[in-house]
Amino acid sequence: MSSQCPDADNANATPATEQWTSISKHVVNSYLEANNALLAAMGFSSTAEDAPTTESAVDTTTPSPTAEIAFGDENWVMERSTDDYDTLGVGDYVRFSKPIADTDVSAFARVSGDTNRLHLESDFAEDTQFGGQIAHGTLVAGTISAALARLPGVTVYLSQDLEFTGPVRIGETVTAECEIVEELGGDRYRLHTTVIGGDDETVIDGEAVVIINELPGK
């Protein structure tokens, strides 16, 4: 998560134009794929060629409700101790696992503005203390938020403390685990939050305070 500027004198560094061109392609492709998948799930076409040209060509199929759209990936895995909001309490937990792909790192660099070469340039990263590229710490920490979102009910962050204890390599699968350790009243909970790397070592340790409300309409 360093904010170091690129070292223009490094002979092994990829030219800035080529690096940003590569990153931009990854980001644009990722956004297009995500957008197309969302439109397809809602029953809409994502290309101009597929648009109806006459009234008779209009697709009258009713799109699925937004609540039924599955934002997920076959490589994502979730496990939780309970599906029942009413019984949620101390000891309940949720785990969420996903691989940290190169496209994730490129997209995060573009969105966040954190273009530290340690995350983006393999030649440069090989000469650092890590011996290769690693993922942004805050990108990896985002899997904690992903896990919290999968608790029964609607989870709202109030605070999050983090300690980064190890690097995550690009391509490595990480698992975030959040366990309720204290009920604070008013639907507020304190949770122990960790992220485990592919070698079963803790890479992030911390604590979160959240509000977990019942799903609307219940």
N, C-alpha and C positions, 0 to 999 in steps of 0.2 A: 504493500500500500504506500510505498515511498513515493514522494512527489519529485524525485530527481529528474532533471532535464536530460534528454539524450546527449551522449558524448559524441560530438561531431567528429572527433579525431580517431575514433575506434575504427581500424581498418576492416574489421570483420563485420561491422554493423551493416544491416541491410539498408540501402538508400531510403530516405524518408518517404519519397514519392512512391516507391514500390511497396514499402510497408503499409502505407495508408491505403494504397490501391487494393492490396490484398485484404486488409481489414474491412474496407468499405464493401468489397464484394461479399465477404462472409456475412456482414451485418445486413446488407440489403437482401441477400438470399434468405437469411434466417427470418427477416421480417416478412418477406413475400410468402415464404412457406407457411409461417404462422398465420398470416392473414388469409391465405387461400384455404387453410384447414378450417379456420373459424367460419369463413363464408360457406364452405361446403357443409359444415355441421349445421348451419342455420338454413340450409336449403337454397342458398344463393350461388350464382355463378361468379367467378372472379375474373373473367375475361370479357373484353368488349365483343369478341366474335360470337360469344354465346348469348348475347343479349337478344331478347325477342324483337323482331322487326315489325310484327303486326299484332293486333289485339288478340288474334286467335292463337298466337304462339306463347302467350303468357302462361307461365307455370302456376297453376292454382294450388299446388301442394302447400299446405300450411306448415311454416317453419316450426321446428321444435322450440319449446320455451327455452329462454336463456338458461334457466336453472338446470336444464337437462344437458347442457353442453359440457362435454368432458374435456377439461384442459389437462392433458396428461401425455405421457409417453410410455411406451412399452418397457423402457428401461428404468422407469421410476417404480419404487416399491414402498408401500406404506403398511405399517402395522400399528394398531392401537389397542389399549387394554379394555376399552369399553366403547360402545356405540350409543350409549344412553346418556344424554345430557343430565337427566335428573339424578343420576347416581355418581356423577363426576366428583372426585374428591382426592385427598392426599393418597399418593401411591399410584394413581392413574398416569399413564404415559402414552406417548406417540413417538414412532420412529419413521423417518423418511430417508430413503436412499436414492442417489442418482449419480451417474458418472459426470465428472467435470470435463466437458469436451473443449477442444480447441475453439470451436465456434462460440461457446459460452464465454470464453476468455476474451476473444476478439470483440464480441458484441458488448461485453461489460466495459471494456476499455473505451469503446466508442461512446457508450451511453454515459458513463461516469466521468470520462475525461482523464482517467488514470492510465496513461500510456507508458508507464515505467517499462523500460526495455527488458527488465527481469522477467516480465510476463509475456512479452511479445517476440523477442529475438533469441532464438536458440543459441547462436554463436556467442552472443554477448553473455547470456545466462550461464553458459558452460564455464566461464572464467570467474564466476562469483562463488560465494561460500556454499551455494546450493547445488552447484555442478550441473545446472540445467534449468529450464523454464519451470516456473511454479504459478499456480493460480492466485489471483488477488485474494487476500484474506477476507475482504468484505463480500466477495462473490461466494466464497465457501460458507461464510456466516449466514448468507441468505437461505441456506438449507434449513436453518433453525426456524426462520419465519415460515418456510414451506411446511415444516412439521407442525408448527403451532396452528396453521390454517386448517389442518386436518383433524384437530380435536373436535368432538361433537359440539355443535353450537357455532356461534360467530365470535372469533377471537380478535381482540383489539390490543395492540402493543401499548404499554405504558412506559416500560423501560427495559433496557438490555445491557448487561455488563459482559464484556468479552475479554478473554486472555488467550492469545495466540501462542500455542505451545509447539507447533511443528508445521512444516510446509506441506502443501498438496500438489502433487505432480499433475500435469495436464493428462487427462485420460483416466485418472484415478477415480474410483467410486468411493464416495463418502456417505456416511450415515449420521444424520442428526437425530438426537434423542432428547425429548423434553419430558420431564417427570414433575408432577405437582408435589411440592414439598410443604406447602402451607396454604390454608384458606384464609384470606385477609378480610372477608366480608364484602357485601355489596357486589357479588359476582367477580371479585378480584382474587387472583391466585399468584403465588410465587412458585416459580419452576426452576429446577436445575437443568441447564441446557448444555449439551456437549455435542461435538462433532468428532466422529471416529474416521480415520483415514483407511486406506486400503490395506495397510499392514496391521490393522486393529489397534493402532496407537491413537491416543487423544490428540487432536490437532487444534481444537478450540474448547475452552471450558468457560462457563459463565452462569449467569442467573438472569431470569426475566421476570417481570411483573406484567400480568395481562388481565384484561377483563374478558370473561367468556359469557356471552349472552345466549339465551335460548334463541333458536332459529325463528325468524318472523313467521307469524301465522300459526304457531304452536299453542 
